[in-house]
Amino acid sequence: MSTHCVERWWIIALAFFLARVTCFSLNSSQKSPFLTQLRRTHGRHPVNALQQDHTIYGLGTCIPKGGCGIAVVRISGPDSLRVLKLLTTKDDISLHLNKWTPREAKLCTLYSVVDKSTIDNAITIYFPSPNSYTGDDVVEIHTHGSKGVISELFSNLIHISKSHNLKIRQAEKGEFTRRAFYSGKLDLTQVEGLRDLIASDSHYKKRDAFLKYSGSLGTIYKEWTNTLIGILARLEARIDFDEDSANDLNLPEYESELIKKELTILLGNINKRLNDKRGEIIDRGIKLILLGSPNAGKSSFMNTLCSRDVSIVSDVPGTTRDIIETNYNCNEFQFKVLDTAGIRIISQSLPNDHDLIEKIGIKKTLDKLNESNVIIFFFDPSRADESKHALKIFREHLDFTPIIIVCISKEDLISREQLELCINDIRMELKTLSFKSNVCLLPVCNLERESVEKVLDEVYSTIHNSLKDNNSVDLDMDPVINNERHKSHLNSIVYSINSTLSMLNKGEVNLEIISEYLRECINQLEFIVGKRTNEDVLDSIFKTFCIGK
């Protein structure tokens, strides 16, 4: 092919690519994802199907027993402003004189539409369409947090619906956010981020959820989609403008290598996200197990950690026979802390009932061992032989690579020389471990809060560094993919990309098949962000919201 022909082909391909991208961008910005999907699947306008011509209302805040300072009622729909005027006007003459400046808080008196008695004084805010949360006209009414006030207000809304023949009803779970999604205000990753933000119970969960709600995860998916669209546009340009059939097309080597490079980078990015260990920690918290010989200080540590008597503390060995669990939030993480039975050999000759129960407790301890993220082993220097024996048993039952912190307990009861001797003994005992880099030694006094905080700081630091070492994503700024729905779609994408790379590496260049693989990848990404979806998926997501959201 001459230089002139090559240049001409690239000009045509570039024009075709720009046309595709422009079309994609216009579709993304001018059409809501719901409209696009509904036309694709049903071919009808969605407004009547979803009752989006209805005005909905709901309580956006929870009112506890005894009431609270403020309650927020949200109203969304075409009749929102009219409803507000009816509630804040005492006579029909001034109904049309009542004016609201958009997004400006206004102090009003709420009147009953039945007898014009006062309901409450309230702050009202009007958000006109389309610059509102849902994309509809939205009104917020901030009343006192009284169940009586809200009950009377809702009764008046029902009366307005009947007396003025307006389509007003109470919102369903998540319906305000669902309307925001249908209006293109939020994509599905932002909706899920908002849901997780509301449900978050730790700093790390909150931070990750807010990143998703802010659109960080959607931006990542958009970048991946644009990469695939760019490759697909070049391939389809070659198919459309070449005289031969797509099955017989020869992809130039430089083009094949470029596509392989782009897909390999994309595949690496997806796998990095799928293998991100932060997801499990954010979802389930950190399982931290306390181990050691009997009376090594595990229960004292647990009680000091929780600032209450969770575990029984006694001079009698073997007091803790069952696993005791408690939750604890510290340094951005949520911990599930397990106090366990002390590890020791129980005599097999004529065991009494106490020994049998303790033996069962030790077995449960060793069974739980390999379910933990972090192991804190308490080495009691006053019972060094028992501690070394327990350490040996623990080491033999370990079949994975956890983070281990060995605490030399009761440091306030031993001399500096004894402490150094203990440290040397422990290091010798742990020599056979293949993951010594994850082991830390800390002298502690189990009854001092400062010692407990020192251990938890070490746990946090070790986990944070471990996650950094195993993943190059920014721990503070990158959202985690821990949603099973996302993972399912991404695994399908990984399969399609691997199949494409396999064909290219073997020299099997069927452009139509490769293009179909790439289209499937784009479709899967569109399912994740909600450009393609179905009502069952949406129902399963939005039913987890409260009515006022």
HUFENUR-V615614 format. One line per field, one symbol per residue. phi: phi as a letter, one per 30 degrees, with the letter a starting at -180 (. if undefined). psi: psi as a letter, one per 40 degrees, with the letter a starting at -180 (. if undefined). burial: I if it has 9 or more other C-alpha atoms within 8 Angstrom, else O. A space follows every 50 residues. Layout:
# HUFENUR-V615614
phi->???
psi->???
burial->???
This chain:
# HUFENUR-V615614
phi->.dddddddddddddddddddddddddddcccdddeeddddccibddeddc hdddccbaddbdcddjiadbbcccbbkdcedddddddccdbdddedddcb dehbdbdbcccdddbidddadbcbbccddcdbdcjcdbbccccddcdddd ddddddddddeddchcdcadddeidddddddddidbcdddddddeddddd bbddddddddedddjdddddddddddddddddddddddddcddddddcdc deddddddddddddddddddddddcdddeddddcicdcccbldeidjddd ddddedhaddcdcadddiddccdccacacahiccccccdbdddadceddh dddeddddddddddddddedcccbccccccddbedddddddddeddcdbb ccccbccddhddcbddddddddeddddddcedddbddccbcbdbcdccdd dddddddddddddedddddcaddddcccdccbcddddddddddedddddd ddddddidccddddddddddddeddddddjdbabddddedddddddddc
psi->hidddddddddddddddddddddddddddehiddddddddddfiheddde feeihiiiheihhiheaidiihhhhhideddddddddehdiddedeehih hhfhhhhihhihedeeihdiiihihhhiiegideeihhhhhhiighdddd dddddddddddddefighiiiiheddddddddeediidddddddddddei eidddddddddddeedddddddddddddddddddddddddeidiiddeih hiddddddddddddddddddddddeheddddddeihhhhhiiiifeeddd dddddefigdihhiehifdhdihhiiihhhfeihihhhhiihhihhhehf iidddddddddddddddedeeidhhhhhhhdefdddddddddddddehfa gihhhhhhifdeeiiddddddddddddddedehefddehihhhihdehdd dddddddddddddddddddeheihddehihgehddddddddddddddddd dddddeegghddddddddddddddddddeedhaiddddddddeeiide.
burial->OOOOOIOOOOOIIIOIIOOIIOOOOIOIOOIIIIIIIIIOOOOOIOOOOO OIIIIIIIIIOOIOOOIIOOIIIIIIIIIIIOIIIIIIIOOOOIIOOOOO OOOOOOOIIIIIIOOOOOIIIIIIIIIIIOOIIIIIIIIIIIIIIIOOII OIIOOIIIIIIOOOOIOIIOIOIIIIIIIIIIIIIIIIIIIIIIIIIOOI OIIIIIOIIIIIIOIIIIOOIOOIIOIIIIIIIIIIIIIOOOOOOIOOIO OOOOOIOOIIOIIIOIIOOIIIIOOIOOIIIIOOIIIIIIIIIIIIIIII IIIIOIOOOIIOOOOOOIIIIOIIOOOIIOOOIIIIIIIIIIIIOOOOOO IOOOIIIIIIIIOIIIOOIIOIIIIIIIIIIOOIOIIIIIIIIIOOOOOO OIIIIIIIIIIOOIOOOIIOOIIOOIOOIOOOOOOOOIIOIIIIIIOOIO IIOOIIIOIIOIIOOOIIOOIOOOOOOIIIIIOOOIIOIIOIIIOIIOII IOIIOOOOIIIIOIIOIIIIIIIIIIIIIIIIIOOOOIOOIIIIIOIII
